[in-house]
Amino acid sequence: MKIKFFAYCAMFFLIVGSVSAQDYAFKVLGSRGHNVIAGGASIKVGAKLTANQTIEVGEGSYLGLAHSSGKTIELTKKGTYKVQDLTAQINSSGSFASQYGKFVIDELTEAGSDGIAAKNRFQHMNKTGSVKRDVGSVVPMLEAKQKIFGNTLTLRWYIKEGGIPKEAIDRYKVQLFNLSDDLLFAQEVKEDFAVIDLSKDKLSTENIIICKVTPLDKNGQELEKTHTIDGVALTRLDNAESKQISIELGTISKEAQGALGKLIEARFFEDKELYADAIHAYEEAIKLSGGTEQFKKIYQFFLERNGFTLESASEKN
């Protein structure tokens, strides 16, 4: 009888534990526009949705959800959705994407807390060399030596404290060179960023590319000489590395699409120390979500913890 009693107790606690571990079907990771629970309650980030609920998504709205298994789903079309129907779309088996998705879920559900930023801010700073070199007044938001997988470079920068005054700068000249100092690409921009296709023309055949950003005055004159700037050295992955990343990335893209898929890709790239690719993935996620604030926040957390902002660079030094 005692054996049966303990067996029943064990079974009871197992069932209770299982139920409590799955007391929700989805967590809300991102919400923009008019998203409500049927009946009127607004859906906020971090909220838990249960299987018996129905949700309404408004015109032009965005709702990003994470299943309790770690997999994600996005709603971008106006309509009424039963949570149990959404659950049926989720394959409950474990996945490679869900491993990274759980990191994203944690950050997004806590994106309103200052604690998450402070907790993660210096997590990877020992890896980052972006603020240890003499790059001039314009500091690219990347390491001095940076590996890259993809063919799209989203290059952002900030003005270093004590450098050239911002009011003296009219625009920027972005130049890419090879190791022989031959000019491969040049572009002038008014903004503090440039998006460059590395698969075009001379850039496509170079395995190492040096990126330099030079401030110009209103007459187009250099406020710093290009030859005095160290720049950022981008190195393409070798064939073996690139093939492995492609395989893993392909698995992620099959299991997680849209804005949330891009966030998971960004976390994957950060884990591989492919920061240039992570930046591009974060910015794509923000675009696809229509500028969801939570996505902007965790992008900022990424920049801070890797020393890619003026504030984090100053604190690191």
N, C-alpha and C positions, 0 to 999 in steps of 0.2 A: 504493500500500500504506500509506503514512504517513497518508493521509487516512482510509482505512478504520480504521487503528489508533486514531487520535484519535477517530473517530466511535464506535468500540466503547468506548473509555475514557469518553467523555462519557455514553454510554448506561448504562454500569456505575455511574458515580457518581450519575447521576440516579435509577436504581433503588434504590441503597443509601440515598441521601438520603431518598427517598420512604418506604422501609421504616422507617428510623430515626425519621422525623418522625411515623410512625403506629405506634409500637411498643406501643400500647395502644388499647383500644376505648373505655374510660371511665375517668375519674378519680372518686374518691369524694369528694363535697363535704360530705355530712352523714351521720352514722350514729348511730342511737339504738336500744338494745335488742340483741336477739340476731341479728346478721348475720354469716354465715361463708361462706368458700369451701368448696365441697363437699370434705370431707376433714378439716375441723375448724379451719382457720386463721381467726382473727377478722378481720373487715374493718374497717380503720381509715381515718380521714379522710386523704386524700392518697394512698391506695393506688391503683395502676393495675390495671385488670382487662383481661385479654386475651380474645380471641374464643373461645379453646378452654376457658375456665373456666365453671364452673357455681356459682351462688351460692344460698344459702339464707337466707330472711328469716323471722324468728320472729314469733310472735303479738304484735301491738301494737308492732312495730318500725317504724323508718323508715330508708330508705336513699335518699339523693339522689345522682344520678350525672350527670356531664357528659361528653358524647361528645367525641371529638377535634375535631369540627367546631365545638364551642362550644355545641351544643344540649343540653338537659337532659331527664332522665327521673327519675321518682320511683317507688319501690316501697313501698307501705304495707300490702299484703296478704300474709299468711303464704303461703309457697310456695317452690318451687324454680325458678330461672330460669337458662336458658342465655344467656350473654353474647352469643352470635352471634344469638340470637332478638331480644334487646333492640336490637342494632345494626340489625337489619332494620326496626325501627320508626322509625328515625331517617332523616329526609330529609336527605341529605348536602349539599344546596345551601346556599349562604350565606343568612343571614337578618338582619333588623334586630335581632331579639331577641338573636342570638348575639353581636353587637357589644358589648352591655352584659353579656351572659352571661360573656364572657371576663374582664371585670373582677371579676365575682362569683367565678368559678373561682379566680382568683389569690388573692383574699382568703380564701376558704374553705380552700384547700389550705395556706395559711400561717397560719391562724388560731391555731395553737398557738405561733407565734413572736412574741416581744415586738417584734422588729424591724419587723414589718408595721405595728404600731400607731404606733411612733415615726416610721416613714417617712411615714405618711399623716396624722398627727395634725393638722398645721397646714397641710395642703394647700389648704384653702379659707378659712382664717381671715381673709384680707384681705377677703372678701366679707361676713363675718358681723358684725352690729352688736349682737348680743344682750347683750353685756356692757358696752356703752359708754353705757348710759342709766341713769337713776335709776328703777328699777322697784320700789324698796322692798326688803324683806327676802326676799320670795318672787320668785324669778327664773324666768320661763317659759323652757323650752328651745326658743326660737325667736328670730328676729331681731325688732328693734323694728318694722320694716315688712316684712311677709311676704305674698307672693302665694300664693294657694291655688287648686287646681283642683277637688278633690273636695268632697263634702258631709259628710264625716266628719272631725271635728277631734279628734285625740288630743293633748290638752294635758298636758304634764308640767312639773314645776318642781322647784327645789331651794332650800334656804335659804342665803342669802348669808352669808359669814363676817363676823362683827361685827354682824349684824342681830339680830332678835328670837331669843332662845334657843329651841331646838326644844321643850324641856320646857314652855315657856309656851303652846305652840300645841296646842289640842285638835282643831281641824278647820279647813277652809278654805272660803271662800265664793268661788265662781267666778261672775263676772258678765260679761255681754256687752252692749255698748252700741252705739248708732249714733253718727254724728258730731254729732248734736244732744244727745248725752248722755242719750238715752232708754234705759231699761233694756229689753233684748230677751229676756234669759234670765238665770236665777239658779239656782244649785245649791250645796248644801253637801256636802262629801265629807270623809271621814276620811283617805283615801289622798293620795299626792302626785301624783295625776293625775285627769283627767276626760275622758270620751269624749262628744262633743256632736254631735248631728245638726243640721247647718246648713241642712237642707232643710225644717225644721219651723217652722210658725207665722211669727212676725215675722222670724225670721232668714233665711227664704227670699228675701225681697225686698230685702235690704240688700247692696250691693256692697262696702261697707267696714264692718268690724265690729271694735270695740275690746274686747280681752279683758283682764280684770283678775282677779288672784287675791289675796284678802285673808285674812290669818291671823286666826282667832278664838280666844278663850279658852274655858274650859269653860262659861262663862255665855252664850256666844254673842256676846260683845262684841268689836268690831274692835280688834285690837292695832295696826293701822295704818289710817288713814282712807282709804277708797277714792278720794276725790277727789285725794289726794296722789300716787297711783300713775299713772304714764304708761301702762302696759299695752302690749299688742301690737296693732298695727293689721293686721288681715287684709284683703287686697284680693282679690276674685275676679278671675279672668282675664277679659279682654274676649272677645267672641264669636269673633273671628278666632283669638286665642291658644288659646281653649278648643277650638275645632274642630280645630286642628292637633294639639294634645296628644291629643285623642280618637282621631284617626286613627292616630297613632304608637303610642298605648297599645293600641289595638285590634289592631294587628299583633303586639305583644308577647304579648298575652293569648291569641292564636290559636296561637302557637308555643311558649309556655312557661306551663304551668299549675301549680297547687299552690303549695307553700311556695317552691320554687325560682323559680317564676314571679313570686311576690311580691317576692323578693329582687332579681330583675332589674328589676321595676318600681321598687323603691326606689332602685336605682342610676340608673335613667332619670330619676326625679324629682330626685335630687340634682344630676345633670348640668344639669337645667333650673332649678336653684336653687329648686325647690318643696319646701322642707324639711319643711313640715307634712305634705304628702302622702307624703314619703319616710318620715317617722316612722310614719305609719299603716301603710304597706306593710311596713315592718320588723316591726312588732308583729303584723300578720296572718301574716307568714311564720313567726314564732316559734310562734304558736298552731297553725298548720297542721302544723308539724313536730313538735308535741308537746313543745316546749321544748328542742329540740336545742341543745347548748352552743355549737357552732360558729356558729350563727345569732345567738345572744346576743352572742358576741364581736364579730362584724363590725358588729352594731348599735351596740355600745359604741364601736368604732373610728369609726363615722360621727358619733356624738355628740361624741367627742373632737376630731376633726379640724375640726369646724365650730364649736367653742367652746361647746357646749351642756351641758357638765358643770361642776361646781364646780371641779374640778382644772384643766381646760383653760382656763376663764375666768380663773383665778388666774394661770396661766402666761402667758397672753396679756397680762395687765396688768402 
